[in-house]
Amino acid sequence: MPLRTAARTRARACACAVAALTATALLATGHPATAAPRADTPDPMNRAFAEAADAYGVPRDLLAAVGYGESRLDGHAGRPSQANGYGVMHLASNPANRSLEKASELTGESAARLRRDTTANILGGAAVLRDHADALGLDAAERRDVNSWYPAVARYSAAEGPAAALYADAVYTFLAEGVSATAPGGEEVLVPSRPVAPDKDAVSASDVYAASPDYPSARWVAAYSGNFVVGRKAAVDKVVIHTTQGSYAGSISWYQNPASKVSAHYTIRSSDGEVTQSVLEKDTAWHAGSTNSSSVGIEHEGYVDNPAWYTEAMYRSSAELTKHLAARYGIPKNRSHIIGHSEAPGADHTDPGPNWDWNHYMELIDGEPGSGGDGLTFPTYTTQQSGSTGPQVKAVQTLLNAQGYQAGAADGSFGPTTKGAVQAFQRARALEADGTVGPKTWTALLSAGTTPALAKGASGDAVKRLQRALTAALGTTVGADGSFGPATETAVRTYQTGRKLSVDGKVGPATWGALQSGK
Ligand SMILES: [Zn+2]
């Protein structure tokens, strides 16, 4: 995303810097963004890799391994990563990495096409890799050997020292172990496993990796000193779970970039759960706005909209770390203290999102189960209907039962009893009684209850109901922290404007009435 001013960033700092709206748009479609190249061929991505490899003399498997490491071959329909990188090859446009502009110069493709068109994006990635190889003086014979490309791959990361080594090592691990990936759209992309012996002359990983000072099994790669604050203003009593919206090495290198103004204490790799620490626990990393001073931030490699990143290895490694932190700081292992970024007060982010399995995670840390703190708070409310299952169905059932509509056991399974209760509720609120819980019914359900006058400075459960209802009504996340601050006031004004109510940013009978009738 475009770089923010320092002032704005300090308030909302987080490495997972895709704005909530973008992530919401990705989620709202209900299926992954395909952006499939060359839809007229049955294997567009394989063809793109083959043709780009040919055109620039880059080994095809190396090219595919770089793409897999960057994006799991998901181009996200041209939407940017946290470091403003695009597409399968993560062509970047930020102060430390201008591979998008370089690719445009080398291929003659426009930046717009390189961002959105997967075939062009892969061609651009190949061109940039070849450019690094040429700068390093690789000759034709060397270019045919994947092992010679290690320093070129390290340069492709635009990172330095350990972060560059992390990046290149990951690519060579994929080459050694092989890749069997399913790209969005269903195409299979394979990289056969092979023995590798990368030429690390220029970038020696063993020399640059250090051990974490706080967590012995982690690596240490320090963030830039201007991207966190030394010391803390509050005792640590929370762990905040994030998704990077970018690759592992890319994120660690982003914390080293003076322009990013973000950092996290720990980052976890998807493929194997490797942990890198970038900020000391005694210091305040910039990852979750006002929660920074009282929390340890853990970033998880991946993108909110693609569940492929959330591997069992990652869950287990992250859970071990959280258990360690809970023991060290006496953090209660419940969903009020082990929270998602989206649940942090004032958060405008959706990570880790609905693909993150909270129940599994809480089980792994021997904590109390939960699906969103109170089970009612979500960054987005999606349509629930007959046949739906999961935590949002459970929330619908809980809300209906609380209002005296007989939805049956809150088991997370949307059957006939739940549908009947939804219809009864809809009739009572003069909504179309179709038995489907869309934005209007969600808004009415989430706001149901008492209607005290609320204004900036108010707090408590009614504020939480207001915040959840606004999230459903507006389709953008309004952090449900129970505290009526400036973000809530802005959301109220937006709602009042959209519903032609008098716009005062306060919640009186007219605004409550509109919300409770699903407007
Ligand atoms: Zn985050």
Boltz pocket constraint, residues with backbone or C-beta under 6 A from the ligand:
constraints:
  - pocket:
      binder: B
      contacts: [[A, 14], [A, 15], [A, 16], [A, 241], [A, 242], [A, 243], [A, 287], [A, 341], [A, 349], [A, 351]]
      max_distance: 6.0
